[in-house]
Amino acid sequence: MKEGIGVHSLWTLPLVGSVHSDTILTTWLAMGVALVLLAIVGRSYKTPVAGKTQTVFEGVIDYISDMVYGSLGKRGEPFVPFFIALFVFIFLMNQFGVFPFKALGLKFGGSPTGDINTTIPLALIVFFLIQYMTIKLKGLGGYAHLFKPIFLAPINILEEIVRPITLAARLFFNVFVGELLFIIIASIVTAKVSVGPVNLSLIVSVLPFFIQFFNFFVGTVQAFVFTLLGIVYLSLAIGDDHGESVSVKPAPASEQGERVLTRIRTSH
């Protein structure tokens, strides 16, 4: 399969219609990699000495736990596993664009998050979680801040509605542009372009390597940004006062992370 800009192979499913099969297959592959990775991390707890993989994973848990607990207080503890899973899943999907699966003729490849059909459902999951928790904890009164002051109600409601759109668009465009840049440079290299005596293709032939490192960095940052914004939006929704997190003294990140790690150890 020739890799192109915005080109996707299609499946036609009953009732659903056409879907991007390459995105679906790559997403399933990312799920499999995530399960294998977490299984490896879980098995590492059977040894008394902490390995590099275990140390890195514990660092991720502590960091995300710090963000959740610092923003939500004790109410945030049930959401720590969700946001850890969200970060790991988005991070893995962002990195699949580094591998030239489509260039090798395979029917999958590219970053699933470079497809708006992936980022919108992820954003909607966060959005509906926030709405569910708002109604569960505060009832319809949780939306009272949207009408303060009353003349700004239309703007406040619009801002609330477009949050998942901006969340999805930010992730999609950052990943898509990185892959787009790589395809453009790769096309110049393979086209053997010369401008007068200057071999332009030869000059830019080293750029794809740097672009892939850049895409790896951007993919990591965007996974962090998506997770962080989800935490912030949730804290704004279920805080005691809108715009303020719950008035609970945050526990150290290590304490919150240790609870999650203890569950992992006891399950293995």
N, C-alpha and C positions, 0 to 999 in steps of 0.2 A: 504494500500500500504506500503510495507516495504521500509524504507529509506535506500538508498545505495549510494555509492560514484559514482557520475557521471551518476546515473540512472534516466531516465526521461520517463514518459508516453508520448505516441505519438498520434498525429492526422495525418491522411493522407488527404491532401487537393488537389483538382484539380489544376493542373498547378504548384503548389508549392511543392507538395510532402510531406514528413514527417516533422512535426514540433513538438517541445516540448510543449505539451499541459499544463503541470504543470507550466512551466515558463510563458506561456501566461495568464493562469488563475490567477496566483499570481500577474502578472503585472497589470492586470485589477483590481484586488483587491486593489493593491497599489494606482492605479488611483482613485478608489472610496474613499479610506481613505483620500487621498490628498484633494479631492473635499469637503468631509465632514469636514475635519480639517479647510480648508480655509473658508468654510461657517460659521463655529463656530467662527472663528476669525473675520470675517466680521460682524456677528451679535453682537459681543462684543463691536463694536463701537457705538451701539445704546445707550449704557449706559454711563453716564458721568464719571464714575469711571473706571480707567484702571485695568483690572484683570491680573492674572498671565500669562494666555495664550497670551493676547494682548501684555504684556510687553516682553515676550520671542520672539514673532514673530517680534516685532519692533526692538529688538536687532539683529535678523538675517538680517532684511532688512537693518539696518544701517551698519552692518558689511560688507555685500556683496556690498552695495552701495559704501562704502569706497574703497573697492578693485577695483571696476569697474571704479569709477570716478578718483581714484588715478593713475590708469594705462592708462586710455583712455581719461581723461579730459572730456570736455563737449560732445565730440563725443560718450562717453560711456552711456549717459543717456537712449537712446532707448533700450539698451541691459540689463539694470538692471532687468526688469521683467523676461526676458529670463533666466538669470543666477540665479535668486531667484527660479524660477520654476525648473530649472535643479538641484539645490542643494536639494530642498525639495523632489523632486521625487527620486533622487538617494539615499538620506538619508533613505526614507521610504522603498525602495526596499532592501537596505542593512540590515535593521532590521528584515525582515520577517523570516530570518533564525533562529531567537531566538525562534519562536513558533513551536511546534512539530506537525504541521498539518498532515504531511505524516505519522508520527508515530500513529496518531489517525485514520488512514485509509482514509483520505481525498485525493482527486485527485489533490490537489495543495499544495504548501508549499515550503520552502526553499527560499533563496534570489534569485530573478531573476538575480541579478548582479553576482551570482555565476555560471551563464551560459554565455559563450562567445558570444552566439547569441543575448544577450541583450546588452552587453558592446560595441560590435562592432558598432551597429546602433547608439548608443549614441555618440560614438567617431566620427562617420561619419557625424552626424548632426552638431557637432562643426566644423569639418574639412570643410564641404561644406559651412557653414556660413562664415568661414574665407575667403575661396576662392571667394565667391560671393561679400563680402565687399571689398576685395582687388581689384577685377576687377571693381566694381562700383565706387570706390573712386580714383583709380590710373590707371585703365586700365591694359593692359599687362605690362606696365612699372613697376607695382608693384612687378614683379618677377625679376627685373633687378639685385637685390642683390644676386640672386642665381648664377650669373655669375661673381661675384667679389670675388677673382680673377678668371679668366677664367679656370685655370687648376684645381680649386676646384669645378667646376660646377657639375660634377657627384656626388660628396659627398654631396654638398648642396641640390641638387635635391632629392637624396636618403633620406636625413634627413627630408626634407619636406614631402615626401611620407609616411615615416614610423611613423610620429607623431601620426596619429590616431591609428596605430597598438599598439604603446607603451602605449598610453592613455587607450585603451581598455584592454590591457593585464595587466596593473598595477592594475586597478580596479578589474578585474576578479580574478587574482591570490590571491590578498589580501583577498577577500571575500571567495573564494573557499577554501583556505587553512584553514581559521578559521572554516568553516563548516566541513571540512575534519578532523580536529583535534577533534572536538566535537564528530563526528561519531565514530572515533577510540576509544576515551575514553569511550563513551557510550557502545560500543561493549565489551570492557574489563569488564565493570561493569556487564553487563547482562550475560557474559559468565562464571562468577564465577571462575575466574582464581586464582590458588594458586601456589606459588613457595615454596615448602617445607612446613614449618609451617606458612608461611606468606600468608595471604589472600590478594592478590594483588587487587582484585576487590573491597574489602572493603576499602582499603587504598585510591584508586583513585576515590571513589564514590562521594567525595565532589568536585572534579575538574570540572565536567560539569558546575556547577554554576559559578565558576570563569571564565571558558572559555567563557560562554555566556556574562558576563560583559565585558570581553576582546573583544569579537566580536562586542558588541555594540560600544565600544570605537573605534575600527578599522573601523567599518562602518561609523561612524561620521567623522573620520579623512579622509577616502577615498572619501567621498562625498565632503568634503572641498577641498581636493587636486585636484580632477577632475575639480571642478568648477574654482579653482585658475589657473590651467594650461590652461583651456579654455580662461580665461581672459588674461593671459600672452601671449598666442599664438595670440589672436586677436589684442592685443596692438602692438605686433611685426609686424603684417601684415599691419595695417592701420595707424601706426605712420608716422610722417613726414619724418623721416629717419629710415631705418630698424635698429631695436635694440633700438630705442628711442621712448618713448610715445609722444603723441602730445604735442606741446609746449603751453599748456593752464594751467593756474594756477588752481589747483584742488579746488573745493568748499568743505566745510566741509561735512563729511559724513551725519551729521544730516540734512543738507539742501537738499542733494540729496535724502535721505531716506524719508524726509518729503513730497517730491513731490509724491512719490509712495504711501505713507500712505494717502495723501490727496485724491488721486484717489479712494482708497479703501473706505474712509469715504463717499465721494460724491456718490459712486455707491450703498451705503446702506442707 
